[in-house]
Each structure stands twice: as C-alpha cells, then as structure tokens.
C-alpha cells in the first residue's frame, strides 16, 4: 500500500485502527536461552509496577471493534495510570 492506507480502503468499508499499548505485562522471553535477558525482563517488570494487563489491551481492541460500522476509532493509545511518561 502506498500513501495513507485509510484513504485507500475508505470506500470499501474497511476500518483501520492503530492500537499503541505502552508497557504491558508479559512472560520473560524464554526463547532467548540467556538468563541475563530473562532476569533483566523480570526486574524491569517489577520496577515498572503498573504495566498494562494483557486483558486491558484486549478489551480496548474489542471496544474499537464493536463500534457501529459507520464509526471508526482511528487510534487507541494505552498506558497504565500509574506509569510515568
């Protein structure tokens, strides 16, 4: 696609939504095989103390999807209330 994808699909009824979650809780990356990376991830998650629960991201996506066909939520930016900028 070139240009603005929303413009290219507007006439077809396709709705495009950008979902931009900030830090979200996640399992440490076990696929790396590197203990330092795994422990660093765990330490960071504890330090953040307020990362988004994955379910919060899912609910926001669902909210955007459930809008009437003639309504498009163009962008959803999520961050935990207690998380610093």
N, C-alpha and C positions, 0 to 999 in steps of 0.2 A: 504494500500500500504506500502511496505517496501522499504528501500533504497531511491534512487532518483526517484521520480515519472516521471521525464522527460525521464529517461532511460527506464522505464517500458513501456511507451506509444510511444516512438520514432518510432518504426516500424509500428504503426497504423496510423501515420499521424496527431495525436493529438498534438496541440501546447499548452504549458502551459506558462502563463505569470504571473509573480509576479508584482502586482501593489501596490506600497507603497506610498500613499499620506501622506504628513505631515499635519499639522493643516488645516482643511477645515471649511468654514463657515457652520453653522448648526443651526437649531432651538434649543432653550433650551429644555432640556428633561422634557416635561410636565408630563410624566408618573410617575415621582417620587413623585409628590404631596408635595414636600419640596421646599418652597420658597427660602431658602438659596442656594440650589443647582442651581435652575433656575437663580437666580440673580448672583451667582458666575460664571455661564457659560457665561452670558451676559457680565459681567465685563471682563472676560478673553478674549472673542472675540473682545471687543473694544480695549483692551490692545495689542493684537497681531497685529492689524492694518496691515493686509496683508495676512490673511488666504486665502487659495485657494477657489475660487468659485467652487461649485459643478460641474458646467458645464466644468471647466478645467479638472477635473478628468475624466468626461465622454468622453471628446474629446481625452484625452490621451489613454484611453482604446480603443476607436474607431480606433485611429491611429494604435495601435498594432494589432488589429483585421483585419484591411484592408490590411495588408501586403500580398504579394503573398504566396501561400501555401508552397513554399519551403523556406520561411523566417520566423524565429521566433525571436521576441524581447523577450528576457528572463526576463528582469527586467526593470521596469519603476519606478523611484524614483522622486516624485514631491514635490516641495516646492515653496512657494511664493518667488519672487525675493527679496522683502524687509524684509523677515522674518529672524531673527537671527537663528544661528545654534541651 
